[in-house]
């Protein structure tokens, strides 16, 4: 049986309408939903934590039941319903009619496994309650992305999300996004739950597709040893071959140059002509914030892609990240490294690409 993996693609959306008033209403609605989602996620985490820690509240009266179960099914249960349904009822009571209820169901289904995984750290005091920010995404179940069809020119796709008409905008740099959407329309691959985010007045759909793992001629016994560092982003050794991917001048110096330019613009912002608001005065600072993020993201994708391509070229089915855990611990203590060496993002992209091609990752 073929192994299934999920691919996530960030796709820009535009409201499929020429009515300016309607488009404005959609943006207002989405921002309202985003605000509700962020608060709802914080409510879920807070209630989950209290439920998990109920046994440790020794200062409560003996009448308090400690078992996290449905009282109708277990006489020792503390809830009047199932534990999962407590979150549904909580959010329905607070936000019923203000946001599609399907979005809450998808939010809970995505958060619950993560919280269950982190619960041991909650109990041991190693982790505090997570805090979601105001830009939290709006969750969209796959069944609520409806009526997908290609546009007249065949370059993009139209569909409805919660009865709001949208159209994709792939632009020139569409890579495999259009093909994935086309395969989903034909039923070749499965369209999974996705999320909507609003960034800089643009709407993005983080779309998840379930695809089969690609078959590649790799051997698990052939090991590629990769070292990740700030000096040289990736150095990989496969047998007698050694490759260096990226260099300090290319990655770090360019990143520091963007940071320096941002600092100069920030210092000079107070002399900018006022009267147009804070955003106008800090326009160049905000632009450079996005420029650094885009540059780093592009480079990490490039480095990870080249590393995986080398593994495929030499048939290496196992990728060993040498001394990675030790380096990450050192980086946590060094402010400069923590700020400028995106080790976690690079490792995440390597693992993502390796999984799709059946390459096993080992963190040493």
C-alpha positions as CSV (number, residue, x, y, z in Angstrom):
1,X,0.0,0.0,0.0
2,X,1.3,3.4,-1.0
3,X,2.2,5.8,1.8
4,X,0.2,9.0,1.9
5,X,1.7,12.4,2.8
6,X,0.3,15.9,3.0
7,X,1.7,18.7,0.9
8,X,0.8,22.3,1.8
9,X,0.9,25.2,-0.7
10,X,0.4,28.9,0.0
11,X,-1.9,30.3,-2.7
12,X,-3.0,33.9,-3.1
13,X,-6.8,34.4,-3.4
14,X,-8.8,37.3,-4.7
15,X,-12.5,37.8,-4.1
16,X,-14.2,36.8,-7.3
17,X,-16.3,39.9,-7.7
18,X,-16.1,43.4,-9.4
19,X,-18.3,45.0,-6.7
20,X,-16.0,47.1,-4.5
21,X,-18.5,47.2,-1.6
22,X,-18.9,43.5,-1.6
23,X,-15.1,43.0,-1.6
24,X,-14.9,45.4,1.3
25,X,-17.5,43.4,3.2
26,X,-15.6,40.1,2.6
27,X,-12.4,41.6,4.0
28,X,-14.3,42.9,7.1
29,X,-15.9,39.5,7.6
30,X,-12.6,37.6,7.2
31,X,-10.8,39.9,9.7
32,X,-13.7,39.4,12.2
33,X,-13.4,35.6,11.7
34,X,-9.6,35.8,12.2
35,X,-10.0,37.7,15.4
36,X,-12.6,35.2,16.7
37,X,-10.4,32.3,15.7
38,X,-7.4,33.7,17.6
39,X,-9.5,34.1,20.8
40,X,-11.2,30.7,20.4
41,X,-7.8,29.0,20.1
42,X,-6.6,30.6,23.3
43,X,-9.9,29.6,25.0
44,X,-9.4,26.0,23.9
45,X,-5.8,25.8,25.2
46,X,-6.7,27.4,28.5
47,X,-9.6,25.1,29.2
48,X,-7.6,22.1,28.0
49,X,-4.8,23.0,30.5
50,X,-7.3,23.4,33.4
51,X,-8.9,20.1,32.6
52,X,-5.5,18.3,32.4
53,X,-4.4,19.8,35.7
54,X,-7.6,19.2,37.6
55,X,-6.1,16.4,39.6
56,X,-3.4,18.8,40.9
57,X,-5.9,21.2,42.3
58,X,-5.7,19.6,45.7
59,X,-7.0,22.7,47.4
60,X,-10.5,22.2,46.0
61,X,-13.2,20.4,48.0
62,X,-13.4,16.6,48.0
63,X,-16.7,16.8,46.0
64,X,-14.7,17.7,42.9
65,X,-14.6,14.7,40.5
66,X,-11.2,14.1,39.0
67,X,-12.0,11.8,36.0
68,X,-12.2,13.6,32.7
69,X,-15.1,11.8,31.2
70,X,-18.8,12.0,30.4
71,X,-20.9,11.8,33.6
72,X,-23.7,10.1,31.6
73,X,-21.3,7.2,30.7
74,X,-19.2,7.1,33.9
75,X,-20.5,8.0,37.3
76,X,-17.1,9.4,38.3
77,X,-16.9,11.6,35.2
78,X,-16.5,15.3,35.7
79,X,-18.2,16.5,32.5
80,X,-21.8,16.6,31.4
81,X,-20.7,15.6,27.9
82,X,-17.6,14.1,26.2
83,X,-14.3,16.0,26.6
84,X,-14.0,16.8,22.9
85,X,-17.6,18.2,23.0
86,X,-16.8,20.5,25.9
87,X,-14.8,22.7,23.5
88,X,-17.6,22.7,20.9
89,X,-20.1,23.8,23.5
90,X,-17.7,26.4,24.9
91,X,-17.2,28.1,21.5
92,X,-20.8,27.8,20.4
93,X,-21.9,29.5,23.6
94,X,-19.5,32.4,23.0
95,X,-19.5,32.9,19.2
96,X,-22.6,31.1,17.8
97,X,-23.7,32.9,14.6
98,X,-20.5,35.0,14.4
99,X,-18.4,32.5,12.4
100,X,-19.2,29.3,10.5
101,X,-19.4,26.5,13.0
102,X,-17.5,24.2,10.7
103,X,-14.4,26.3,11.2
104,X,-14.5,25.7,14.9
105,X,-14.8,22.0,14.4
106,X,-11.7,22.0,12.1
107,X,-9.8,24.2,14.7
108,X,-10.6,21.7,17.5
109,X,-9.6,18.7,15.4
110,X,-6.3,20.3,14.5
111,X,-5.5,21.6,18.0
112,X,-6.5,18.5,20.0
113,X,-3.8,16.1,18.8
114,X,-1.1,18.8,19.4
115,X,-2.4,19.5,22.9
116,X,-2.4,15.7,23.7
117,X,1.2,15.5,22.5
118,X,2.2,18.4,24.7
119,X,0.2,17.3,27.8
120,X,3.1,15.5,29.4
121,X,5.2,18.7,29.3
122,X,2.3,20.6,30.9
123,X,2.1,18.1,33.7
124,X,5.9,18.3,34.4
125,X,6.0,22.1,34.3
126,X,8.3,22.1,31.3
127,X,5.9,24.0,29.0
128,X,3.6,26.9,29.7
129,X,0.2,27.4,28.1
130,X,0.6,28.3,24.4
131,X,-0.5,31.8,23.3
132,X,-2.0,32.4,19.9
133,X,-1.5,35.7,18.1
134,X,-4.0,37.9,16.3
135,X,-2.9,36.6,12.9
136,X,-4.1,33.1,13.7
137,X,-5.5,31.4,10.5
138,X,-9.1,30.7,9.8
139,X,-9.6,26.9,9.6
140,X,-11.5,25.6,6.5
141,X,-12.7,21.9,6.3
142,X,-12.1,20.4,2.9
143,X,-15.9,19.9,2.3
144,X,-16.4,23.7,2.6
145,X,-14.1,24.3,-0.5
146,X,-16.8,23.8,-3.0
147,X,-17.6,24.1,-6.8
148,X,-13.9,24.1,-7.9
149,X,-13.6,24.8,-11.6
150,X,-11.0,26.3,-13.9
151,X,-11.3,29.9,-15.1
152,X,-12.1,30.7,-18.8
153,X,-8.4,31.1,-19.6
154,X,-7.5,27.9,-17.7
155,X,-4.7,29.6,-15.7
156,X,-6.6,29.8,-12.4
157,X,-9.4,28.3,-10.4
158,X,-12.7,29.5,-9.0
159,X,-14.4,28.1,-5.9
160,X,-16.5,29.0,-2.9
161,X,-15.4,29.0,0.7
162,X,-18.3,29.4,3.2
163,X,-20.4,30.7,0.3
164,X,-17.8,33.4,-0.5
165,X,-16.6,33.3,-4.1
166,X,-12.8,33.3,-4.6
167,X,-10.4,33.0,-7.4
168,X,-6.8,31.8,-7.2
169,X,-3.9,34.0,-8.4
170,X,-0.9,31.9,-9.2
171,X,1.0,34.6,-11.0
172,X,4.1,33.7,-12.9
173,X,5.8,31.8,-10.0
174,X,3.1,29.1,-9.7
175,X,5.5,26.0,-9.6
176,X,3.3,22.9,-9.0
177,X,0.3,24.7,-7.4
178,X,-1.8,24.7,-10.5
179,X,-1.1,21.1,-11.2
180,X,-2.1,20.1,-7.7
181,X,-5.4,22.0,-7.9
182,X,-6.1,20.4,-11.3
183,X,-5.4,16.9,-9.9
184,X,-7.7,17.6,-7.0
185,X,-10.5,18.7,-9.4
186,X,-10.1,15.4,-11.3
187,X,-10.1,13.4,-8.1
188,X,-6.6,12.1,-8.5
189,X,-5.5,13.5,-5.1
190,X,-7.4,14.5,-2.0
191,X,-8.0,18.0,-1.0
192,X,-7.6,18.2,2.8
193,X,-8.5,20.8,5.5
194,X,-6.9,24.2,4.8
195,X,-6.5,27.6,6.4
196,X,-7.0,31.2,5.4
197,X,-4.7,34.0,6.4
198,X,-4.7,37.8,5.7
199,X,-1.3,39.3,5.3
200,X,-0.6,42.9,4.2
201,X,-4.1,43.3,2.8
202,X,-3.8,40.0,0.8
203,X,-5.7,36.8,1.3
204,X,-3.8,33.5,1.2
205,X,-5.1,30.0,1.3
206,X,-2.7,27.5,2.9
207,X,-4.0,24.5,1.0
208,X,-3.3,20.9,2.0
209,X,-3.2,18.1,-0.5
210,X,-2.9,14.4,0.3
211,X,-0.6,12.7,-2.3
212,X,1.2,9.4,-2.6
213,X,4.8,9.3,-1.6
214,X,7.1,9.5,-4.6
215,X,9.0,6.4,-5.6
216,X,12.8,7.0,-5.8
217,X,15.7,4.6,-6.3
218,X,17.3,5.2,-2.9
219,X,19.0,2.7,-0.6
220,X,18.6,3.0,3.2
221,X,22.1,1.6,3.6
222,X,23.7,4.5,1.8
223,X,24.0,7.3,4.3
224,X,24.5,11.0,3.6
225,X,26.0,13.0,6.5
226,X,24.9,16.7,6.6
227,X,26.2,19.4,8.9
228,X,24.1,22.6,9.3
229,X,25.8,25.8,10.5
230,X,25.8,29.5,10.1
231,X,29.3,29.5,8.6
232,X,28.3,27.2,5.8
233,X,24.5,26.5,5.7
234,X,24.9,22.9,4.6
235,X,27.9,20.7,4.2
236,X,27.1,17.1,3.1
237,X,29.3,14.1,2.7
238,X,28.2,11.0,0.8
239,X,30.9,8.3,0.6
240,X,34.0,9.9,-1.0
241,X,32.0,13.0,-2.2
242,X,31.7,16.2,-0.2
243,X,29.6,19.2,-1.1
244,X,29.2,22.6,0.3
245,X,25.7,24.2,-0.2
246,X,25.7,28.0,0.3
247,X,28.2,30.1,2.1
248,X,28.5,32.7,4.8
249,X,28.8,35.7,2.4
250,X,25.7,34.6,0.5
251,X,23.4,34.0,3.4
252,X,24.6,35.8,6.6
253,X,26.1,38.9,5.2
254,X,23.1,39.6,3.0
255,X,20.7,39.1,5.9
256,X,22.8,41.4,8.1
257,X,22.7,44.0,5.3
258,X,18.9,43.9,5.2
259,X,18.9,44.3,9.0
260,X,21.2,47.3,8.9
261,X,19.1,48.9,6.2
262,X,16.0,48.4,8.4
263,X,17.7,50.0,11.4
264,X,18.8,53.0,9.3
265,X,15.2,53.5,8.1
266,X,13.9,53.1,11.6
267,X,16.2,55.8,13.0
268,X,15.3,58.2,10.1
269,X,11.5,57.5,10.4
270,X,11.0,60.1,13.0
271,X,12.1,62.8,10.5
272,X,9.5,61.6,7.9
273,X,6.6,63.9,7.2
274,X,3.6,63.1,9.3
275,X,-0.1,63.4,8.7
276,X,-0.6,60.0,7.0
277,X,-0.4,57.8,10.1
278,X,2.1,55.4,11.6
279,X,2.0,53.0,8.6
280,X,3.0,55.7,6.2
281,X,6.0,56.8,8.3
282,X,7.2,53.3,8.7
283,X,6.6,52.1,5.2
284,X,10.2,51.4,4.4
285,X,10.8,49.6,7.7
286,X,7.8,47.3,7.1
287,X,9.0,46.6,3.6
288,X,12.4,45.5,4.8
289,X,10.8,43.3,7.5
290,X,9.1,41.4,4.7
291,X,12.2,41.4,2.5
292,X,14.3,39.7,5.1
293,X,11.7,37.0,5.7
294,X,11.2,36.4,2.0
295,X,15.0,36.2,1.4
296,X,15.6,33.7,4.2
297,X,12.6,31.6,3.2
298,X,13.8,31.5,-0.4
299,X,17.4,30.5,0.6
300,X,16.2,27.8,3.0
301,X,14.0,26.3,0.3
302,X,17.0,26.4,-2.1
303,X,19.5,24.8,0.3
304,X,17.1,22.0,1.3
305,X,16.2,21.3,-2.3
306,X,19.8,21.0,-3.3
307,X,20.6,18.7,-0.4
308,X,17.7,16.3,-1.2
309,X,18.7,16.4,-4.9
310,X,22.2,15.3,-4.0
311,X,20.8,12.4,-1.9
312,X,18.7,11.3,-4.9
313,X,21.7,11.6,-7.2
314,X,23.8,9.3,-5.0
315,X,20.9,7.0,-4.0
316,X,21.2,7.9,-0.3
317,X,18.1,6.7,1.5
318,X,19.3,7.9,5.0
319,X,20.2,11.5,5.8
320,X,22.1,12.0,9.1
321,X,22.1,15.5,10.5
322,X,25.4,15.4,12.5
323,X,25.7,17.0,16.0
324,X,22.4,18.9,15.3
325,X,21.0,18.6,18.8
326,X,24.2,19.9,20.3
327,X,24.3,22.9,17.9
328,X,20.7,23.8,18.6
329,X,21.4,23.9,22.4
330,X,24.4,26.2,21.8
331,X,22.3,28.4,19.5
332,X,19.7,28.9,22.2
333,X,22.3,30.4,24.5
334,X,23.8,32.7,21.8
335,X,21.5,35.7,20.9
336,X,23.3,36.3,17.6
337,X,23.0,32.7,16.5
338,X,19.4,32.4,17.6
339,X,18.5,35.6,15.6
340,X,20.4,34.9,12.4
341,X,20.8,31.1,12.0
342,X,17.5,29.7,10.9
343,X,18.4,26.1,11.8
344,X,14.9,25.1,12.7
345,X,13.4,26.4,9.5
346,X,16.1,24.7,7.4
347,X,15.7,21.4,9.3
348,X,11.9,21.5,8.9
349,X,12.2,22.1,5.1
350,X,14.7,19.2,4.8
351,X,12.4,16.9,6.7
352,X,9.4,17.9,4.6
353,X,11.1,17.3,1.3
354,X,12.8,14.1,2.5
355,X,9.5,12.5,3.7
356,X,8.0,13.1,0.3
357,X,10.8,11.1,-1.4
358,X,11.1,8.3,1.2
359,X,14.4,9.5,2.7
360,X,14.8,8.8,6.4
361,X,16.1,11.6,8.6
362,X,18.2,11.0,11.7
363,X,19.1,13.8,14.1
364,X,22.3,13.0,15.9
